[in-house]
Each structure stands twice: as C-alpha cells, then as structure tokens.
C-alpha cells in the first residue's frame, strides 16, 4: 500500500515538459525582473516561487538583495489564489524594506513582505427582481455553487516550456508554465500561466510578477453534473451549503462573488477598482472591466459591480484570512453578468500588486491578470 501512496505523491508533483506553449511571444525585458521559477503541486494545491536573477520590484542600491514572489492556489476547503512579495536587503548603511523591519549591527538587515489574496468563492444564480441591475440582497436567489466548500479533490496538472530572453546584452533562460486545476465535479476549471520573463500570452502582457488565469465554468445548468449537495436547497440561511444544483428559471442570470484581501494595509474602493494602501512602495490592486463577451461571439453584456466591506459585513460566511497576517482588510465583490442563461461569458479583470503608493500606478510590475472564462451550458 505504501508504494502506491508514494507513487500517487510523486505523480501529483509531476511536470510535463513541452517544446513550446501556444500563444506565447517573448518581448523586451525593459524594467521588469527575470525570475527563476520553481512550480510544485500537491493535493488540491500548487505553488509557483520565483527568485529574481535580474532586477527586482523595489530596486535600490543595497550591496546584497534578495527579491522573490510566490503565487499559491489552495483548493482544500478554500478557493484562494495568493500573491506574496518578499525582499531582503543587507547593507552597511541605512535601508528601508517593504515593511520597514530593520536590524542594525554595523549595518542593516531589512525584511519586507506584502501579501494579497483573490478568491472567487461563490457562483450565484438569481433573478433580477429588485429593479436595480445586478445581484443585490433582495433579488430572488435561484441557486448557488460554493467553490470554497470542496475538501480537496481538485485535479492539478502542470506543463512547462523553456524560453530565452536578453537583458543588458546577456542571455537568460526561463520557463513558462501552465497549471490547470479542475474541481471534483469538473464544473470549474482554473488555468494559471506563470512566466519567468516578460511575454505576451494570447495577447495579454505578462511579466515575471504577473500570472494569467482563465476560469472556465461549464455544465452549470446540467443537474447530472452540477449535482445538488445533500440537504442543500434554496432557502435561508443562504450560501451555507456547497451546491443547490441549477434551477429551471427562464430568467436566470449569474453573478460571481469573490473577495480581495490584503495583509496589514487599508483597502479603498474606486470606480472599477479596489486599491490597497502602499506599504513602502508596494500596493495591491484589483481592476475590472464593465463589459463581457458572451456566447463565444462579439456580443457583449454589461458587468454590474457591487462591493461590501467584509470586515464589517460578512453575511456570505466566508473565511478571508491570509496566512501569517494578523490584520487583514477585505472587500467582497459581486460581479453580475447582464445576460439571461448565457452559454458562455468571457471577462478579464486584473488583480495583484504594483510598484507605487496608494491610488497611483507608477510601474505595473506586479499585476495578477485574471482572464475569467465561463462556459455555461443551457
């Protein structure tokens, strides 16, 4: 039995290597970092850790400098995608880390950590009955599916391909990796793209501090696939159980409830964006667009957005903490797609971090790009 468990453990961290990945074009490094990424996967999780081999997010003239980022997906009783930036500076003089932590013993050692999380945790099926476009409390709830209620069981698959780029007349090797996470009922598929150097990926600009995510939801309206959980029916208390299964309501629409959380920083909501207060040069941001492409064509539909402060109003019963962070600010985001029983929806907000202070985009050197794709069968 042990050898089969060991084989299963080895298989869950296996990476498939390919000559190329479709849609990838290497572009100029510019002011971006080049990173050597290590990607590992486990039971319903994966981690991509990138250490800088050229450049950094915060820069600086310190004698010794370590700059790394990580992206972590966790599907064990959660559906969270976390971004962390860590830098360590050592010098013989004064220096400032991202959190200002310093130790001076004839010099200074500065450790800075910035963490943020994006979690698309709930699909809401509703009928718009309150007279205000989009889903709000007061609309008729027809059903839901909680993505954060799976206790593991996500199928994690990885594929990597080697590439080269040039900076300061020196050639660097790097990898582009695709990680696919498929939910146990196969309704939800998350596809992540991680690169060690700047590229365009199917027309989307990425850097070593940016990941691309496709979220595909299919067969939502197929009751044989999107099965109702035991004793899970539409009624109060709402959103407590995993899935009600689909309804047959002809006016059904869909909304995605998610949250953005940052550790030890304030969050401010602007029109079309949630931005965190900068922590010594690093801030988090989530931007979204106001239209989506529907049914795989050039047709579009409006995205209606509603935001709530989860620290003050957590009626959705969601855990929004960040590991290692005692103080967390979180915003609940509800994005409603203004089309009836869509066959598919394509939406591309952005999320992650950026260099600069609160409310200003100086260099978008870290931005978690979310290309959210919904393929929903009637």
Secondary structure by P-SEA (a helix, b strand, c coil): caaaaaaaaaaaabbbbccccccccccccccbbbbbbbbbbcccbbbbbbbbcccccccccccbbbbbbbbbbbccccbbbbbbbbbbbbccccccccccccccccbbbbbbbbbbbbbccbbbbbcccccccccccccccccbbbcccccccbbbbbbbbbbbbbcccbbbbbbbbbbbbbcccccbbbbbbbbccccccccccccccbbbbbbbbcccccccccccccccccccccccccccccccccbbbbbbbbbbbbccbbbbbcccccccccccccccbbbbbcccccccccbbbbbbbbbbccccccccccccccccccbbbbbbbbbbbccccccbbbbbbbbbbbccccccccccccccccbbbbbccc
